[in-house]
Amino acid sequence: MSVTVPQLPRNEAIESLKRKRKFAGDAFGYVSVNGVLWLIWALTDRSVDGGLPWPAWVSIIWGFLLAVDAWRAYGSWPRSLHRPISEEEIERELDRSQRR
C-alpha cells in the first residue's frame, strides 16, 4: 500500500531541495572563481594602494549574496511565516508576556 503525500507539502519539499542544490553549485563556483582571482592577484602585482586588494571586493559582494542564498536554502524564514500557529508557540508567547 502506497501512502500519498499531499501535493502542496510535496511541492515545497521539491523547491527546498532545488534551492539546496543551487546553493551547493553556487558555493562551488564561489570558491573556484575566488580562488583563481586571489591566485592571479598573488602572482601579479599584489598592490593594495592603502585599500583592499581588488579580489576582496568580488569576494565580499559575492559572499554576501551567497549568504543570502544559503539563508533561503537552509533557513526557515519565509516558510515559517506561512505555516499555521501551533499551540506550543501560543503557550511560549503567553509565558513571555506574563514574565514582563
C-alpha positions as CSV (number, residue, x, y, z in Angstrom):
1,M,0.0,0.0,0.0
2,S,1.4,3.3,-1.0
3,V,1.0,6.5,1.1
4,T,0.1,9.6,-0.9
5,V,1.7,12.8,0.1
6,P,-0.4,15.9,-0.2
7,Q,0.7,17.9,-3.3
8,L,1.5,21.3,-1.6
9,P,4.0,19.9,1.0
10,R,5.5,17.7,-1.7
11,N,6.0,20.8,-4.0
12,E,7.5,22.7,-1.1
13,A,9.9,19.9,-0.4
14,I,10.9,19.8,-4.1
15,E,11.5,23.5,-4.1
16,S,13.6,23.2,-0.9
17,L,15.8,20.5,-2.5
18,K,16.2,22.7,-5.6
19,R,17.4,25.7,-3.5
20,K,19.8,23.5,-1.6
21,R,21.3,22.0,-4.8
22,K,21.5,25.5,-6.3
23,F,23.3,26.7,-3.2
24,A,25.8,23.9,-3.4
25,G,26.6,24.7,-7.1
26,D,26.9,28.4,-6.2
27,A,29.2,27.7,-3.3
28,F,31.5,25.6,-5.5
29,G,31.6,28.4,-8.1
30,Y,32.3,31.0,-5.4
31,V,35.3,29.0,-4.1
32,S,36.6,28.2,-7.5
33,V,36.4,31.7,-9.1
34,N,37.6,33.5,-6.0
35,G,40.5,31.1,-5.6
36,V,41.5,31.9,-9.2
37,L,41.1,35.6,-8.6
38,W,43.2,35.6,-5.5
39,L,45.8,33.5,-7.2
40,I,46.0,36.0,-10.1
41,W,46.4,38.8,-7.6
42,A,49.1,36.9,-5.6
43,L,51.1,36.1,-8.8
44,T,50.9,39.6,-10.3
45,D,51.3,43.0,-8.6
46,R,49.8,42.4,-5.1
47,S,49.5,46.1,-4.6
48,V,46.8,47.3,-2.3
49,D,47.5,51.1,-2.5
50,G,46.3,51.6,1.0
51,G,43.0,49.8,0.5
52,L,41.7,46.3,0.0
53,P,43.1,44.1,-2.7
54,W,40.9,44.1,-5.8
55,P,39.7,40.4,-5.4
56,A,38.4,41.3,-1.9
57,W,35.6,43.3,-3.5
58,V,34.4,40.4,-5.5
59,S,34.7,38.0,-2.5
60,I,32.8,40.4,-0.2
61,I,29.9,41.2,-2.6
62,W,29.5,37.7,-3.9
63,G,29.9,36.3,-0.4
64,F,27.1,38.4,0.8
65,L,24.9,37.2,-2.0
66,L,25.9,33.6,-1.3
67,A,25.0,34.1,2.4
68,V,21.5,35.3,1.3
69,D,21.3,32.2,-0.9
70,A,22.3,30.0,2.0
71,W,19.7,31.6,4.2
72,R,17.0,30.9,1.6
73,A,18.2,27.3,1.2
74,Y,18.7,26.3,4.8
75,G,16.9,28.9,6.9
76,S,13.3,28.8,7.9
77,W,12.4,32.3,7.4
78,P,9.9,32.8,4.7
79,R,8.4,29.4,5.1
80,S,8.0,29.8,8.8
81,L,5.7,32.8,8.1
82,H,3.2,30.7,6.2
83,R,2.7,27.7,8.5
84,P,-0.2,27.6,11.0
85,I,0.5,28.9,14.5
86,S,0.9,25.9,16.9
87,E,-0.3,25.6,20.4
88,E,3.3,25.4,21.6
89,E,4.0,28.8,20.0
90,I,1.0,30.3,21.7
91,E,2.0,29.0,25.1
92,R,5.5,30.2,24.6
93,E,4.3,33.7,23.8
94,L,1.9,33.7,26.7
95,D,4.8,32.8,29.0
96,R,6.9,35.6,27.6
97,S,4.1,38.2,28.1
98,Q,3.4,37.1,31.7
99,R,7.1,37.5,32.6
100,R,7.2,41.1,31.6
